[in-house]
């Protein structure tokens, strides 16, 4: 009989861990996206809301993967999307969709970076401003972020499934 009392007390604490880990993971990932956007808007000691897309566009174009119109579109829109994605992750709004978007975005980043790295391009990755050179450490960092994004996405689906199961 005493074991059931211990189990009953331990069960709520043990079931709280997935939610706590999901919260930590989504806030960490959200902050990474916000910091990435910040470094595209603020550099060299000044805010560059009017011309950030020129500098970021050069980083995107250095990959030699996209036509000019796509470089221009991405250079203007991606930092704003990163802000939106970061805020949605931190607040937890639409977490399943936001998690999927994070995974897809990081997957595209890693694919482009890996392609450029194996092509031998000596370029700035553009992830956190224009000062960081593309190399094994940037690939490892972004790969780790993809693992975190996958964990957040799986956690979002798992916690949503658990809520539906418990309420039924």
QUIRA-V370417 format. One record per residue. PHI is phi in whole degrees, 0 to 359 (none if undefined). OMEGA is omega in whole degrees, 0 to 359 (none if undefined). D_CENTER is the distance of its C-alpha to the mean C-alpha in Angstrom with 1 decimal. Layout:
BEGIN
phi;omega;d_center
PHI;OMEGA;D_CENTER
PHI;OMEGA;D_CENTER
END
This chain:
BEGIN
phi;omega;d_center
none;182;47.4
291;179;45.7
292;179;42.9
291;177;41.9
293;178;41.7
293;180;39.4
297;180;37.2
295;178;37.1
286;183;36.0
285;184;33.4
301;180;31.9
296;180;30.2
293;181;28.8
293;181;27.4
284;178;25.9
282;184;24.1
300;179;21.9
302;179;19.5
294;179;18.9
293;179;18.6
295;177;16.1
297;179;14.0
300;179;14.3
298;181;13.4
297;183;10.3
288;177;8.9
291;179;10.2
299;180;8.9
294;177;5.2
299;178;6.5
296;178;8.5
298;179;6.4
295;178;5.4
294;179;9.0
294;179;10.3
299;178;9.2
293;180;10.9
305;183;13.7
291;176;14.6
275;179;15.1
269;185;17.4
236;177;19.1
204;183;20.7
54;176;24.2
78;182;25.0
220;171;24.7
280;182;22.7
233;180;22.4
295;182;21.8
276;186;24.6
228;181;23.9
303;185;20.2
294;176;20.0
293;181;22.8
291;180;21.2
292;177;17.8
299;177;19.8
296;178;21.7
295;179;18.7
295;182;17.6
295;181;21.3
295;177;21.8
284;179;20.1
57;181;23.1
245;190;21.4
235;173;21.7
288;185;24.7
304;183;25.1
299;180;24.5
287;176;21.1
300;180;20.2
298;180;21.6
297;179;19.7
294;182;16.2
295;178;17.1
277;188;18.1
268;186;15.5
297;178;12.1
298;178;12.0
293;177;13.3
297;178;10.8
297;176;8.0
297;180;10.4
300;180;11.1
299;179;7.7
298;180;7.4
294;179;11.1
294;177;11.0
296;182;8.8
294;181;11.2
281;180;14.2
83;180;13.6
284;179;15.0
57;192;14.7
298;180;12.4
296;179;13.3
293;179;12.6
294;177;9.4
297;178;8.3
297;179;10.0
299;178;8.5
297;179;4.9
297;180;7.1
297;180;9.2
297;179;7.3
294;176;6.3
297;177;9.8
295;178;11.3
302;183;10.2
296;178;11.6
298;180;14.6
295;181;15.4
295;180;15.2
295;178;17.2
301;180;19.7
296;181;20.2
297;181;20.6
284;172;23.2
278;179;24.9
81;180;25.6
288;177;24.0
262;187;24.0
231;170;21.4
278;184;18.8
289;180;15.3
85;183;14.3
295;182;10.8
235;182;12.2
90;185;15.4
259;185;18.2
268;187;19.6
267;180;17.6
281;176;19.2
290;179;17.7
191;182;18.9
303;182;18.5
289;177;16.6
292;176;13.8
294;178;13.8
295;179;13.9
298;181;11.1
292;174;8.6
297;177;10.5
295;177;10.1
294;177;6.3
294;176;7.1
299;178;9.9
297;179;8.2
297;177;6.2
297;179;9.8
296;178;11.5
296;181;10.0
296;178;11.0
298;178;14.3
298;179;14.9
295;178;14.6
291;180;17.1
295;181;19.2
292;177;19.6
294;179;20.4
295;179;22.9
296;179;24.4
296;180;25.0
290;180;26.8
290;181;28.8
292;183;29.9
284;181;30.9
282;none;32.9
END
